[in-house]
Amino acid sequence: MTVAGGIPAGWRQEAEQVLVAAQQGRWEAVQDYYQRREAWVRLAAGNADLSACLVTLDREVEQMIQVAQAALATAIDETAASKRMVAQLRASFTAGSEHDHRMSRRF
């Protein structure tokens, strides 16, 4: 049984589920998916249509991974910028406190 695009029913759904599992750190589910996928490759080996479907599905998974990587890179950049800002604030606060303390000791 196939769905739109000729991909066998369940293959696309499983690919989407494995990405969610990976995001959640459920690595056993990811490993299980790739073991099933290995069986799909063997099944598709003698069938050009199934092979093409598997390549299409792999490209879709790759695109989803690239989107997730871009989001992660953005989050990392934002975190680094926030850390720099906190460090600058801390440094200016510390410098200001030392200056105030020295000034109060003079008077």
Secondary structure, DSSP 8 states (H G I E B T S, - for coil): -B-GGG-BTTHHHHHHHHHHHHHTT-HHHHHHHHHHHHHHHHHHTT-HHHHHHHHHHHHHHHHHHHHHHHHHHHHHHHHHHHHHHHHHHHHHHHHHHHHHHHHHHH-
